[in-house]
Amino acid sequence: MAETFHLSVLTPTASLLDEEVESAIFPGSEGYLGVLAHHAPLLTALIPGKITVRRPDGTTSLYAVSGGFLEVSGNRANVLADALEEAGSIDAARAARALERARTRMKEHGKWDTTRNEAALRRAQNRLGVVHDAKS
């Protein structure tokens, strides 16, 4: 049996994960990074992307994270995330509508806050990507 470490994910509204896991892959600001038991201490920003969690029983779960921070220390990984959604709970139709709305707004220069709209576009693309990956 593989060694484990403790993973916890907190958002402003809830504690979403709090369990022992075998491995996890995170979307760090400099690229995706994997964490296993006894990983070296680390602190990094997270960008919108996919978190992949593998549990000791061999099951794997995918999550869409909208950004935040990852701290690894003392055989623990702590994530402070803006938002986290498990792939199975993402409403793909709603995410597709959000993506289309963001694309339309990107074409209307000056009418919408560009920075905010680009962030909405990335979140929608990420959510749809996680749903797609979960189905493959």
N, C-alpha and C positions, 0 to 999 in steps of 0.2 A: 504494500500500500504506500502510495506517495505521501510525502510530508505535506502539511497544510499550513496556512497562515490565516489570520482573521481579517476579513474584509467588512468594512462598514461604509455605507453611503448615506450621507445626510443631505437633505435639501432644505430650503427655508421653511417648508411646511411639514416634513416628515422624515423619519428614519426608514429608509427603503430596503436596505440590505444590512444584515448583521449576522454573519455566519463564517464558518470555517470553509475555505476553498483551497483547491489544489493549484490553480493558476488563474491569472486574469491578464487581459490585454487592454490597454488604455490608449486613448488618442491624446498623447502629450503634445505640447506646443512645438516640439522639434520632431515629431513623428510618433508612430505607434510604438509602445514599449510593453514588454511582458514582465510580469512579476511572478516569482515562485517563492516558496518558503525560504526564509532567511536572506531575503534580498538586501542588498546594501541600502543604507539610508538614502532617501531621495525626496525632493520636493519639486513639483513641476505644475505649471498651469495645464489645464485640459481645454481642448478646443472641441467644438461640436463634432461628434463622431460616434463610433460604436465601441461599447465595452463588451468583451467576451469573457464570461466567467465559467470555469470548469470546476465542478464539485467532485469531492472524493468518490462519489458513486458513479462517476463517469458522465453524468449529464452536463450539458452545456446550455447556457442561457445567453441571449443577446439583448443588449439594452442600448437605447439611444440616449446619449448625454448631450446637453446643450452647452456645456462648458463648466469650468470650476477649477478645483485644485486637487492634486493627489499628493499625499504624504505617505511615505513608506518608512517604517522604523520599528525596531523591536518585534519583528515577525507579525506586523500589522500593516494593513493598507487602509488609509482613511481617505475618503473622497468627500469633499464639500462641493456639491453640484448645484447649478442653477435649477436644473430639472433632469429627471431620469425616468424613462419609460421602457418597460419590457416590450420586446418585439410583438408579442401576442396581444398586447393591450393598445397598440397604436391603431388608430382609425385611419387606414390608408386613403380612403376617399376624402376625408377631411384634410389630411396632409397634402393630397394632390390639389385640392382647392386652394390651400394656403400657398402652395408653390406657384400655381397659376396667377393668383392675386399678386404675389411678390414680383413675378416676371412682368406682369402688366404695369405695375407701379415703377419698375426699373425703366420702362420705356417712356414714362411721363416725367422726364427730368425736371427738377425744380419744384414739382408739386408735392413730393413726399420726401421725408427725411432719408437720405441715401444710406447713411450708416445703419440706421434702424432697419431699413428695407433689405439691405444686404444680409444682415443677421437673420432676418425672417426667412430669406431665401435659403441660406445655409441650413437653418433648422429644418425646414420642410424637406430639402434634399436629403438630409441626414436621416430623418424619420422614414422616408420612403426607401432609402438604401438599406436600413436595418430591417424593414419589413421584407424586402426582396431577399436579403441574405438569409433571413430566418426560413424562408420558403425553399431555398436551394439546398 
